[in-house]
Amino acid sequence: MEAVLSRYENQITILSDYLEEFPETDEPVWILGRQHHLNTDKSKLLLDISARLWFTYRRKFSPIDWQWEKHKKQPEEYHRILRCFLDRKDCCYSIHQMAQMGVGEGKSIGEWFGPNTVAQVLKKLALFDEWNSLAVYVSMDNTVVIEDIKKMCWSPGQSSGVAHGTAHLHRSALGQNKNAAGLCPGWKPLLLIIPLRLGINHINPVYIDAFKECFKMPQSLGALGGKPNNAYYFIGFLGNELIYLDPHTTQSFVDSEENGTVDDESFHCQQAPHRMKIMNLDPSVALGFFCKEECDFDNWCSLVQKEILKQQSLRMFELVQKHPPHWPPFIPPSKPEVTTTGAELIESTDKLFELEEEFEILSV
């Protein structure tokens, strides 16, 4: 017990040292929908940040074929999530699968992905994730359509018998979250991604307040962006500075143990996060939100109407109730019916999907 307490005290001391890098200010710090005050709860701020999953570069993994607490036992679901992101070919969201699915988006292996490409790749990989029933919606033409999202999240679950080979791969690695009939009933948890272009060469200052408001929402997952060839994960802001986690820290490959657990220490950032001026951000970004229940999505729509759309003369994106009549009909995405299995399926994406259109540039 004394050893555990000693490690915890050392962690608090280290985190307190890192907080010295934050400026003295009375302004609140916003981290993914949570408000912190540097003058009163410094330690809570960095404990909140260190609890977030931090995915970085790794080394020594197999080649690509051409509120968490430290030292605390984590639930099985947590380790299942980590296993989805391990750098192995048979893990759904590994660097291997991301790179191979990116080929279908016109990106060669090793080529940098922009925020929109990442969004499209995640949407397609989620179709092969047999463990959960996550619905991924990527907005088009800077427009979020409420009718389409509700149609997708309430659509009947897909039979687990389709593409049996791939299903077997993920069932063995991740288990299942289906009912006895192999279907996913009810509202599917929503991952909402909104790719945006907030200017041409630089961010238009008119969007800054709306961009910051997104980090205050309880549904916020932050934003993808950065600079050309330097992708960052933005989790909050302080004044006119963005707070982000930097994946450009190369760490050794981590695999799961025989009992299925994962040594997770390197998946949590134990140091002060980086900051950058909002105006230094590349205008190509993607906002992320998670709505577990329909009421979460309804609340998000209300917040967008109140805090973003009604406050802006030049809107960052549009939120509409009905599917635009001049658009093609909306069809909820479904897994292609294929007979190959696992990594073989993801290695050949030429005929799985059509290349998505790039998003439009907002007026400036």
Buried (B, 14 or more C-beta within 10 A) or exposed (E): EEEEEEEBEEBEEBBEEBBEEBEEEEEBBBBBBBEBBBEEBBBEBBBBBBEBBBBBEBEEBEEBEEEBEBEEEBEEEBBBBBBBBBBBBBBBBBBBBBBBBBBBBEBEBEEEBBBBBBBBBBBBBBBBBBBBBBBBBBBBEBBBBBEBBBBBBBBEBBEBEBBEEBBBBBBEBBBEBBEEEBEBEEBBBBBBBBBBBBBEEEBBEBBBEBBBBBBBBBBBBBBBBBEEEEBBBBBBBBBEBBBBBBBEEEBEBBEBEEEBBBEBEBBBBBBBBBBBEBEEBBBBBBBBBBBEEBEBBEBBBEBBEEBBBEEBEEBBBBBEEEBBEEEEEBEBBEBBEBEEBBBBBBBEBEEBBEEBEEBEBBEB
